Amino acid sequence: MAIESPTYNVESKEGNIEIRKYDDYIVAQVDLEADYSSALSNGFSILAGYIFGGNHKKSKISMTAPVTGENLIESEKIPMTVPVTEEAINEGGSEKIPMTAPVTEEKVSESEKIDMTAPVAAEEIKGHTYRISFTMPSKYTLESLPEPNDKRIKFKEEKNNRTAVIRFSGRAKEKLAQKEIQELKTWLKEKNIKAKSNFIVAQYNNPLVPGFLRKNEIIVKI
């Protein structure tokens, strides 16, 4: 099954480096204070928990019984009153009749599984604090995404991103990632292109894929 990734156009290419213009997309992200490896592992677990059902759908309140009655003659709405029983008057006196449905409101709360996308991204936003991100499937908007049970998860819409990207294989551990970041920094300096964001480590494969087959990228806004 194909895994969705953000769509983009390649403006230029030199070796393993590309200049890209991305279409708009949304990311779910969590900030963690830890070393690179721990932040990536823990951040992945938190975000994976969200897309695998650790959320609740945004839904309107469903009524289990009407709270108004309608006068059919005058077409006027009459407010429902309390108590929770109705009184029927007959010749022999009165009789309490239980309501057939409670006058209550309930919020429908269901979890939703979200398709896995690529890449899983990590960026150092300050010393020893990393932001781990999942790209959300393109069918969602900020308004339609389920609400996460874990309140550390935030959403951001990425718009009008023009980026420089270097692609590499291997397992993107910190030492290799820093080497590729430095290579991209050197290339940008040679081209007199200014970086406008943190350098993001993007990984596209599941952990079982061997290193030489893995697709990784360093991405930076320009």
N, C-alpha and C positions, 0 to 999 in steps of 0.2 A: 504494500500500500504506500502510495506517495505521501510524503510529509510536506505540508505547506511551509513555505518560507516567504519573507517579504519580497515583493516584486520590485525590479529596478531596471534601468537602462544603463548600459556601459557607454560612457562618453569617450573614454580613451583607455588604452592599455599599454603597459610597458613591462615585459617579462611577467612576473607574478604579481604585479601591482596594477590596480584598476582605479579609475575615477568613475563613480557611480552616482546616479540620481535616483533615489528611492521614492516609490509611491508611499502615501500615508499609511501608517499602521499603528497598532496599539500594543504596548507591552505591560505585563504584570511584573512588578519588581519588589524586591525586599532588600533592605540594607542591614548588613551584619558586621559587627566588630569582631574580627578574627583574622587569622592568617589566611592567605589566598586559598590554600587547599581546603581548609575547614569551612571557609565562607562559601566556596563553590559547592561543597558537598551538602552543607546544611541548607543553603539557599535552594538548591535543587530539590531537596526533600520537602521544604515548605511549599514551593510553587507546584511541585508534582501533586502534593496533597490537595491543593486547590483545584487543579484541572481534573483530578480523578474523583471529585465529588465533595471535597471539603468546602462547600459553598451552599448558598441558597438562592433560588431564583428570585428575581425581582417580579412581584406579581401584585395585582390589585387585590383588595380585600373582597373575599367572597361572603355573601350573606347566606346564613342558614335559614333565615325567616325574614319576611318583609317587616320593616319598621314603620310603615305607613299603611293606612287603609284608604280606599278610594270610594267616595260617594258617587255612585253611578248616575244619579239623577242630575246633580249639579256639577259633576266632574271636578270635585274638590278633594284634595288630599287631606286626610284627617290623621293627626299624629297618633301613634300607638301609645297606649297608656299602661301603667302598672296597676295592680300586682300581676304576678305571673299566672293567675288563674282568671277565668271568666265566670260570670254569674248568670245562670239561666233562670228566669222567673216563670213559674207555672202556678196553676191553681192551688197546688198543695204546699207551696212555700218555695224556698230557694234550694238550689243544688249546685255545689261547686264542681266544675268540670275541668280536669287538667288540660293545660295547653297541649296541643298535638306536636308542637315544635318549639323549642326555646327561642326566645328573641335574643340571639347572640350574633356576634361577628367573629370570624376566625380568619387569620392570615394563612393562606396556603404556603407552606414552606417545604419545597422540594429541592434536592440537590441536582446538579447537572454535570454530566461528564463533558469535558471539553477536549477536542482533538489535540494531540501533541503536535507541536510545530518545531521548526528549527530556525535559528540556532538558540542554544542556551548561552547567554552572554554574561560576562563578568567585567566590571570596571572598578578600579580603585578610586573612590571619590574623595578620600582623605586618608591620612596615615592609618593603616590597619583597619579601615572600614571599606567594605566592598559592596557594590550593588549588583545583585544577581537578577537577571531578567529572562522571562519567557515572552516570545511574541505570541499574541493572541490571533486565532483564526480570523480571516478577513470578513467573515459574515457578521462579526460582532461590532457594536458601537460601544462607546463609554456608557451609554444609557441601558443597553441590553445585556451587558456582561453580568453574570451572577455575582452576588456579593460574597466576598471571602469570609469564611469563619475566622481565619487568622487575620486580625486587624493590622498586622505588620505589612500586609500586602497592599501595595498602592498601584494605581494605573496611570499611565501617561500615553498621550497620543503624540506620536512622532510625525512631524509634518515638514515637507519641503527639505528633506535631508539630502545634501550633496556630500559625498564621502570619498575618502581615499581608503583603499582596502588592499592589504597584502595577504596572500593565501599561502598556507603551508600545511604539511602533513605532520604526523607524529602525535604523541600525547601532549596536550597543551598545558604542561605543568609550568610552574612559575618561571623557572630558568629559561625554558624554550620560549615562552610567551614574551619575556623581557627582551630576549635576543631579537625576536621578530619586530617588537615595538621599536627598538633602536634602529633596525634596518629601515623601517617606514619613516621614522623621524629624519634619518639622514637623507632619504629620497625627497621628502618634503622640503627640506632645507635647500637641497640642490635645485629644486624646481621653484623655489621662492613661493611656496604655498604655506599658508598659515593654518595650523590646527585650531579648531574652534570648540573642541570638546575633550573629554578624557579619551584615552585609547582603550577600546573595548575588545576583550578576547571573546571571540564567537566560536562555539563548537557545534558541529552539525550531526555527530554520530552518537549512537548509544555506546555504552562502555564496552560492549563485547567486540566491537570492530577493532581489528589490530591496528597498531600505530601507523604502519606504512600506507594503510588504506583510509586513514582518517582525514576529514576535511576540516580545517580550522582557518580562521581569519582574524586579523587585527583590523578594526574599523575605527575611523576617526572622522568627525565632521570637519568640513573645510569651507 
